[in-house]
Amino acid sequence: MPKSVRQSVTIQTSPKTIYDALMDSRKHSLLTGSKASISRRVGGKFTAYDGYAEGTNLELVPGKRIVQSWRANDWPKGHYSKTTFTMRTVKDGTKLTFTQTGIPDRQVASIKQGWIDFYWKPLKELLERHRR
């Protein structure tokens, strides 16, 4: 039975800066330290982490929302989850709320920790460091 993950992080930067870091191939590659190729249009494809993750953009609202079909290359063939990133301005910067639904049972723990270790921590460090 597929599972879900919901996480949020507050980053001292603008929603547009977070959106751009996630949706710009060069910036995404800098963030992760791995090759990313990301279309900035609905229906466009993306790959990240040297091809470990791939999918399609389902909805894009610059500076506010990203919805994608998403899968890891070690998941069952053809199995996609749905990721949603929402960004909103708060007192201390931007609150990024993330949900991922449809994760294969055996992958939930690693996916949950992976977003924290490989996205939220480096994103926060990178963007807050550049603010200073």
C-alpha positions in Angstrom: 0.0 0.0 0.0 1.6 3.3 -1.0 2.4 5.8 1.7 2.8 9.6 2.1 5.3 12.0 3.6 4.7 15.6 4.7 7.5 17.9 5.8 8.0 21.7 6.2 10.9 24.0 6.6 11.3 27.7 7.0 14.1 29.3 5.1 15.2 32.9 5.4 14.8 33.8 1.7 12.0 34.6 -0.7 9.5 32.1 -2.2 10.9 33.0 -5.7 14.5 32.1 -4.6 13.4 28.7 -3.4 11.3 28.1 -6.5 14.2 29.0 -8.7 16.6 26.7 -6.7 14.3 23.8 -7.3 13.3 24.5 -10.9 16.5 25.8 -12.5 18.8 23.0 -13.8 22.0 24.9 -12.9 20.9 26.0 -9.4 19.4 22.6 -8.6 22.7 20.9 -9.6 24.6 23.4 -7.4 22.2 22.6 -4.5 22.5 18.8 -4.8 26.1 18.5 -6.1 24.7 16.3 -8.9 23.5 16.7 -12.4 19.9 17.9 -12.8 18.0 18.7 -16.0 14.7 20.4 -15.3 12.1 21.7 -17.8 10.4 24.9 -16.5 7.1 24.1 -18.3 4.0 22.1 -17.4 4.3 18.7 -19.1 8.1 19.0 -19.2 10.4 16.3 -17.8 13.0 16.5 -15.1 15.9 14.4 -13.8 17.9 15.0 -10.7 20.8 13.4 -8.8 22.4 12.1 -11.9 19.2 10.4 -13.0 18.3 8.8 -9.7 15.0 10.8 -9.7 12.8 11.6 -12.7 9.4 12.7 -13.5 7.1 15.3 -15.1 5.9 18.8 -14.1 2.1 18.6 -13.5 1.6 22.2 -12.2 3.9 25.2 -11.9 3.0 28.5 -10.2 6.3 30.4 -10.0 7.2 31.4 -6.4 4.2 29.5 -5.0 3.7 25.9 -6.1 5.4 22.9 -7.9 3.5 19.7 -8.5 5.3 16.8 -10.1 5.1 13.1 -10.8 8.2 11.7 -9.3 10.0 8.4 -9.1 13.3 7.0 -8.0 15.2 4.6 -10.3 15.2 1.9 -7.7 11.4 1.8 -7.4 9.2 -0.8 -9.2 9.1 -0.1 -12.9 6.5 2.4 -13.9 5.6 3.4 -10.3 5.3 7.2 -9.8 4.5 9.2 -6.7 3.2 12.8 -6.6 5.2 15.6 -5.0 3.9 19.0 -4.1 6.0 21.9 -3.0 4.2 25.0 -1.7 6.0 28.2 -0.7 4.5 31.1 1.3 5.9 34.1 2.9 6.1 34.1 6.7 7.7 36.4 9.3 11.1 34.6 9.1 11.2 34.2 5.3 9.5 31.4 3.4 7.7 28.3 4.7 8.2 25.5 2.3 5.7 22.7 2.8 6.3 19.4 1.0 4.1 16.4 0.5 4.8 13.2 -1.4 2.0 10.7 -1.9 2.2 7.2 -3.4 5.6 6.1 -2.1 6.2 2.4 -2.2 6.0 0.9 1.3 9.6 -0.2 1.4 10.9 3.2 0.4 9.1 5.4 2.9 11.8 5.7 5.6 14.6 6.3 3.1 12.6 8.9 1.1 11.5 10.7 4.3 15.1 11.0 5.5 16.4 11.7 2.0 14.4 14.9 1.5 15.7 16.2 4.9 19.4 15.3 4.2 19.6 15.9 0.5 17.2 18.8 0.0 16.0 20.8 3.1 19.3 21.0 5.0 21.4 21.9 1.9 18.7 24.3 0.6 18.5 26.1 3.9 22.3 26.3 4.2 22.9 27.4 0.6 20.1 30.1 0.5 20.7 31.5 4.0 24.4 31.7 3.4 23.9 33.7 0.2 21.6 36.2 2.1 24.5 37.3 4.3 
